Amino acid sequence: MSGDGCLPQRHSHSASSASPLACPKTKTCSYRGAVGLGNKYVRINVGGSLFYTTLQVLTRQSCMLRAMFSGKKEVFTDKDGWILIDRSGKHFNSVLCFLRDGTAALPKGRQAVKEVLAEAKFYEVQGLVELCQSSLQGNNELPMCVIPLVTSSQEEEKLIQSSTKPVVKLVYNRSNNKYSYTSNSDDHLLKNIELFDRLSLSFNSRVLFIKDVIGDEICCWSFYGQARKLADVCCTSIVYATEKKQTKVEFPEARIYEETLNTLLYETMAAPNNLLLEATRRRYSCCGSLIEDEEEARGGGEQRERVRRIHVKRYSTYEERPLGH
């Protein structure tokens, strides 16, 4: 080992050296008696984390560590010669880095910086205290994503109409069921919520995501573009099992991804584009032929607004399954 450095390790005693209820043997002495003559590196045990560093680093600044390792304060050592400090070792490396270099890379997040600040105050490292306080004052963290939680249909309509982005809404209300749930329903409901969180983190700058916990559905996705509904993906169905009905929640992940990506077609349009809306709302039969309304075929009457409403089809009994499926 060369140069100044510290190496966090986990320090553990063997079961044969002490019983589970017995405390490790320690002794109180001055630093010079604990370390011995000729040792270049100091061995420190901070709350079970082991660190190697030099005496020069520990005594470089006026702090509690200088008092400990200059002989002014007594220290505790274990039977192996490790100097004991009854403190968490989680951020002790930041303290050593500041003593060595005069600065330290603070962790991300206000809570982690507050933890480093507490350690700096304990060890009386004034420079590190000021660094943490300065970081906390200027660290106004912005949320990664803001998800509105609607509480009324009027609030939902206002959000959708005023949004300049496409909108994806998830309705989840487990208490809306009339029957008991199937065994996998709770797991699938959680997967739908987790997918909503992942999508909102990935597309929050381009899509407005809304949560609705007062809707009439148990689990349903709705997709909007230019203030108009484009599609619904309903994830619940009623199935029969042992002469009783049950509510089943599905997780059509691929379909949800597809509809979410479809909404991105509307993010750059300054004004509603009727051709685009019509192109994405046309319905196709299972064989790929386009289905036209009777009014449109005759060329008279207004076009009806159409929304793709997708239900996850599952056959509850073997007899209901069509031949060849």
Secondary structure by P-SEA (a helix, b strand, c coil): ccccbbbbbbbbbcccccccccccbbbbbcccccccccccbbbbbcccbbbbbccccccccccaaaaaaaccccccccccbbbbbccccccaaaaaaaaacccccccccaaaaaaaaaaaaaacaaaaaaaaaaaaaaccccccbbbbbbccaaaaaaaaaacccbbbbbbbbccccccccccaaaaaaaaaaaaaaaaaaaccccbbbbbbccccccbbbbbbccccccbbbbcbbbbbcccbbbbbbbbaaaaaaaaaaaaccccccccccaaaaaaaaccccccbbbbbccccccccccccccccccccccccccccccccc
